[in-house]
Amino acid sequence: MEREQHTKGIYYTAGAYIFWGVLPIYWKFIDQVTALEILAHRVIWSFIFVLLIVGILKRKLLKNFFQVQMKQKKTWLGLFLASLLISINWFVYIFAVNSNHIVEASLGYFINPLVAVLLGVFVLGEKMNAWQAISFVVAGIGVVYMTLSLGTFPWIALILALSFGFYGLSKKLIKVDSILGLLLETLFIVPFALLFLAYLGVNGQQSFATGSLKDDLFLIGSGIATALPLLWFGIGAQKIPLYLVGFLQYIAPTISLLLGVLIYGESFTKDHAVTFTFIWIALGIFSISNIRQMLKKRKISAVATNAKSV
């Protein structure tokens, strides 16, 4: 039974990352719609779709959340920060995809795990070992090289990495189910999204209901495209070790990178190759270090358990 749950966890988690990896294809279908309008629809339809899921599957959890956690100030702060950061992340990613910067966007998600640990060290007081420190230096060299060689600062990659890193940090303030969290985060932004769409409508600039049926369906479907992989991830990540989740997360940016270069014809120069090589080496060192730490903790825990049983 345990092995079956483990396998199920891998399928769900890998499925979520594969979905996120091919998501640029979805946004490309509506690249004639501005990134801000897509973002507004993504927020609104995500809220509606997730509200249906929560109403069916997690009604008691939602009731308990409002009765207990919403009375705490840090919960409000965490929700506000999370909603703001995920909105920035979604907007920049949609903009990157539809302005032919998928390669740089994938770089951001390769860097993200390193940013998350860096925030853990400086904000939460977590400890970093020597190998993790080396991985940051190697990744930093890659970013500096890209900036100097290409003559442009990789702002898309760094905003994506930082916004998602701080998003993860804000979630530390509110320990809540992932789907329920998305409902509450989008709830904060829905009024602004509605006001923005009303502004577009008054000025005759909206695409929804004035353009093609295909655009309308894709804008509505953005809610499902947002919530579905998150639901899979929430199921899968609970059934497998954290180090395996960390390893599988590289599936998404790898697929996005390949899509950008092979399908959408974005340039991948020698300088790009050098930059990504530094990042991949850094991630290799980082991942091996994490796995060794995890195995060491499990070994110590097993020894302690055996000692108690004796």
NORSULVEN-V534785 format. One record per helix or strand of 3 or more residues. SS is the DSSP state (hx for helix, st for strand). FROM is the first residue (numbers start at 1). TO is the last residue. Records with the same first field share a line. If there is no record, write none. Layout:
# NORSULVEN-V534785
SS=FROM-TO ; FROM-TO
This chain:
# NORSULVEN-V534785
hx=2-28 ; 35-57 ; 59-67 ; 69-71 ; 73-98 ; 102-122 ; 130-150 ; 155-171 ; 178-202 ; 213-236 ; 242-248 ; 250-263 ; 270-309
